[in-house]
Amino acid sequence: MRARNLWDEAVPEYETALALNRNLVGALNGLGWCKLFAGLLDEVIPLAKQAIRLSPRDPHIGSWYYLIGTVHLLQ
């Protein structure tokens, strides 16, 4: 759904994945981007920070900081 730009519809799918395993950093990242494009800016930064805390040495950590920066820019 995210690939088809159905941001609002993808949010519950990512939340279901996180309910099954709250340590899925990929799901946290996807949920953050979906909430960003859905206009839920206040909910994005905590998701990205949680992903950074869970996986501080992840090779994709730059995308999480980019997500945080994008939210700050839009606010």
C-alpha positions as a Markdown table, in Angstrom:
| # | Residue | x | y | z |
|---|---|---|---|---|
| 1 | Met | 0.0 | 0.0 | 0.0 |
| 2 | Arg | 2.9 | 2.3 | 0.8 |
| 3 | Ala | 4.3 | 1.7 | -2.7 |
| 4 | Arg | 1.0 | 2.8 | -4.2 |
| 5 | Asn | 0.9 | 6.0 | -2.1 |
| 6 | Leu | -2.0 | 4.8 | 0.0 |
| 7 | Trp | -0.5 | 6.2 | 3.2 |
| 8 | Asp | -3.6 | 6.1 | 5.4 |
| 9 | Glu | -4.3 | 2.6 | 4.5 |
| 10 | Ala | -0.7 | 1.4 | 5.1 |
| 11 | Val | -0.6 | 2.8 | 8.7 |
| 12 | Pro | -2.8 | 0.0 | 10.3 |
| 13 | Glu | -0.8 | -2.6 | 8.5 |
| 14 | Tyr | 2.5 | -1.3 | 10.0 |
| 15 | Glu | 0.8 | -1.0 | 13.4 |
| 16 | Thr | -0.3 | -4.7 | 13.1 |
| 17 | Ala | 3.3 | -5.7 | 12.3 |
| 18 | Leu | 4.6 | -3.7 | 15.3 |
| 19 | Ala | 1.9 | -5.3 | 17.6 |
| 20 | Leu | 3.3 | -8.7 | 16.6 |
| 21 | Asn | 6.9 | -7.7 | 17.1 |
| 22 | Arg | 7.6 | -4.2 | 18.5 |
| 23 | Asn | 11.3 | -4.5 | 17.6 |
| 24 | Leu | 10.8 | -4.4 | 13.8 |
| 25 | Val | 12.9 | -1.3 | 12.9 |
| 26 | Gly | 11.8 | -1.6 | 9.2 |
| 27 | Ala | 8.2 | -1.4 | 10.3 |
| 28 | Leu | 8.9 | 1.7 | 12.5 |
| 29 | Asn | 10.6 | 3.4 | 9.5 |
| 30 | Gly | 7.8 | 2.6 | 7.1 |
| 31 | Leu | 5.2 | 3.7 | 9.7 |
| 32 | Gly | 7.1 | 6.9 | 10.2 |
| 33 | Trp | 7.1 | 7.7 | 6.5 |
| 34 | Cys | 3.4 | 6.8 | 6.1 |
| 35 | Lys | 2.5 | 9.1 | 9.0 |
| 36 | Leu | 4.6 | 11.8 | 7.5 |
| 37 | Phe | 2.8 | 11.7 | 4.2 |
| 38 | Ala | -0.6 | 11.3 | 5.9 |
| 39 | Gly | 0.1 | 14.5 | 7.7 |
| 40 | Leu | 0.5 | 13.1 | 11.2 |
| 41 | Leu | 3.7 | 15.0 | 11.9 |
| 42 | Asp | 3.6 | 14.8 | 15.7 |
| 43 | Glu | 3.7 | 11.0 | 15.6 |
| 44 | Val | 6.7 | 10.7 | 13.3 |
| 45 | Ile | 9.7 | 11.7 | 15.5 |
| 46 | Pro | 9.0 | 9.3 | 18.4 |
| 47 | Leu | 8.9 | 6.4 | 15.9 |
| 48 | Ala | 12.2 | 7.4 | 14.3 |
| 49 | Lys | 13.8 | 7.9 | 17.7 |
| 50 | Gln | 12.6 | 4.5 | 18.8 |
| 51 | Ala | 14.1 | 2.9 | 15.7 |
| 52 | Ile | 17.4 | 4.6 | 16.5 |
| 53 | Arg | 17.3 | 3.4 | 20.1 |
| 54 | Leu | 16.6 | -0.2 | 18.9 |
| 55 | Ser | 19.3 | -0.3 | 16.3 |
| 56 | Pro | 21.9 | 2.4 | 16.8 |
| 57 | Arg | 24.4 | 0.7 | 14.4 |
| 58 | Asp | 22.0 | 0.0 | 11.6 |
| 59 | Pro | 23.3 | 0.9 | 8.2 |
| 60 | His | 20.1 | 2.7 | 7.4 |
| 61 | Ile | 20.2 | 5.0 | 10.4 |
| 62 | Gly | 20.7 | 8.0 | 8.1 |
| 63 | Ser | 17.2 | 7.6 | 6.7 |
| 64 | Trp | 15.8 | 7.8 | 10.2 |
| 65 | Tyr | 17.7 | 11.1 | 10.9 |
| 66 | Tyr | 16.5 | 12.3 | 7.5 |
| 67 | Leu | 12.9 | 11.5 | 8.5 |
| 68 | Ile | 13.4 | 13.5 | 11.7 |
| 69 | Gly | 14.9 | 16.4 | 9.8 |
| 70 | Thr | 12.1 | 16.4 | 7.3 |
| 71 | Val | 9.5 | 16.7 | 10.1 |
| 72 | His | 11.4 | 19.6 | 11.7 |
| 73 | Leu | 11.5 | 21.3 | 8.3 |
| 74 | Leu | 7.8 | 20.9 | 7.7 |
| 75 | Gln | 6.9 | 22.1 | 11.2 |
